[in-house]
Amino acid sequence: MKNPWIAAILNLFLFGGGYLYNGKRKGLGVALIIAWVVIRYGEISIFLTNLVFDKWIVLFLGLVILMFSLAADAYSEAKQINEQTKK
């Protein structure tokens, strides 16, 4: 049985971590983790150099929305896995 909250928290703090935990969409999980590292590097670079602060805010808000969307998706995927396991 998969704990939906663990899947959600993993996807919230590490894009794709919840998918790896669930074991269904491993390729997507790995791709999201790589993308997360690259995006965070860019975000931190923009923030530290003060290149375009208003663009950084848009990027940051987009990432927050993406984080919560991925967390909700991993949560519902874990619940579906549990329902299929019960049958």
C-alpha positions in Angstrom: 0.0 0.0 0.0 1.2 3.5 -0.9 0.8 6.4 1.5 -0.8 9.2 -0.5 0.6 11.8 1.8 4.2 10.6 1.4 3.7 10.7 -2.4 2.3 14.3 -2.2 5.0 15.6 0.1 7.7 14.0 -2.1 6.3 15.7 -5.2 5.8 19.0 -3.3 9.5 19.3 -2.3 11.2 17.3 -5.1 9.4 17.3 -8.5 8.9 13.7 -9.5 9.8 12.1 -6.2 6.2 11.1 -5.5 6.0 9.4 -8.9 9.2 7.4 -8.1 7.7 6.4 -4.8 4.4 5.3 -6.5 6.4 3.3 -9.1 4.0 3.9 -11.9 5.5 6.8 -14.0 9.2 6.4 -13.2 10.4 8.0 -16.5 8.3 11.1 -15.8 9.6 11.2 -12.2 13.2 11.2 -13.4 12.6 13.8 -16.0 10.9 16.1 -13.5 13.7 15.7 -11.0 16.2 16.7 -13.7 14.0 19.6 -14.8 13.6 20.7 -11.2 17.4 20.9 -10.7 17.9 22.9 -13.9 15.0 25.3 -13.1 16.1 25.8 -9.5 19.6 26.6 -10.7 18.2 29.2 -13.1 15.9 30.6 -10.4 18.7 31.0 -7.9 21.0 32.5 -10.5 18.3 35.1 -11.4 17.6 35.9 -7.8 21.2 36.3 -6.7 22.3 38.4 -9.6 19.2 40.6 -9.5 19.0 40.4 -13.3 15.3 40.8 -13.7 13.5 40.7 -10.3 10.0 40.9 -11.7 10.6 37.9 -14.0 11.9 36.0 -11.0 8.6 36.6 -9.1 6.7 35.2 -12.1 9.0 32.2 -12.3 8.7 31.6 -8.5 4.9 31.8 -8.6 4.7 29.4 -11.5 6.9 26.9 -9.7 4.7 27.1 -6.6 1.6 26.4 -8.7 3.4 23.5 -10.4 4.6 22.1 -7.0 1.1 21.9 -5.6 -0.4 20.5 -8.8 2.2 17.7 -8.9 1.6 17.0 -5.2 -2.2 16.7 -5.8 -1.6 14.4 -8.8 0.8 12.1 -6.9 -1.7 11.9 -4.0 -4.5 10.8 -6.2 -2.3 8.4 -8.1 -1.3 6.7 -4.8 -5.0 6.5 -3.8 -5.7 4.8 -7.2 -2.9 2.4 -6.6 -4.3 1.5 -3.2 -7.8 0.9 -4.6 -6.4 -1.4 -7.4 -4.4 -3.3 -4.8 -7.5 -3.9 -2.7 -9.3 -5.6 -5.6 
